[in-house]
């Protein structure tokens, strides 16, 4: 599942039962900005959830986000103001 939200927004949490990390993160980094996902790394009732932030609403110009795994149903993204800390602040 991929959600695109405007910069300064996040999806209201929790969106479901979070699979604890670092139990495993089913991502393999590629050279550059990409990553590789193997569906075999997920349980039968698990969903990889990716939230991308875009500065001007253009998903092609993404500038951040988050990744997690949810077991069971995943609630829709309800955008709320994001909480920033440290280097993430504008």
N, C-alpha and C positions, 0 to 999 in steps of 0.2 A: 504494500500500500504506500503510495507517495502522495503527500499533501504539500501544496505550495501556499505559503502564507507571506504577507507583506513583512518587510523588515520592521522589527519592533514588536512583532506579534509571535505568539506561540499557540499550540493547541492546548486547550484546557486538559489538565491531567487529574486523575488517572483516566486512561482510555481503555483500560482492561488490566488483566493480570500480567504484570511485567515479569519476564523471564530474567532472573537475576544474572548480573554480569559480575565478575568475569567468567561465569560458568562456561560461556563460549560466546564469541561474536562471529557470526557466519559471513565475514567479509574478508576478502583478500585484496590488499592494495595492489594497484597497477602503477606503472610509471605514469606520472601526470596526475590529473585530478580524479581519475576513475577508480572503481573497485569492481571485483568479481564476486558473484554470489552463486553458491551451489545449492539448489533446492534440496538436495539430500541432507543438508545440514540442519533442516528444520523438522520438528515433530509434526505429526499429522494434523494437529490443531494449533499450529504456531504461525504467526504472520510477522514478516519483517516490516517495520514501520519506519519510513523515511520522511522527515519534515525538512523542507527546503525553504530558506528565506531569500527573498529577492528584493533588492533595493527599490526597484521601480515597477514591480509587478510583472516583470518579464522573466519567466522561469529559465530562459537561456542565459540570463545574467545573474544566476544564483550566487550568493555570497556567504552561505553558511547554512547550518541546520543541525539536525540530530538524527540518530539511528537507534532503534531498539527492537526488541522482539517481544510480542504479546502472545500469550496463550489464551485461546478461546476467542470470543467475539471482541472486535475492536470498535470502540465508539467513534462516530464521525468526528472530524476535527472541528472544534468550536474555537475560533480565534479569540484570544485574550491578550492583553498587553504582556510582553515578555519581561522577565526579570533579568537584568544584565548585571554582571559583576566583572571586575578586573579589566582585562584587555578587550572584552566584548563591548565595552561602552563606546558610544559614538563620541 
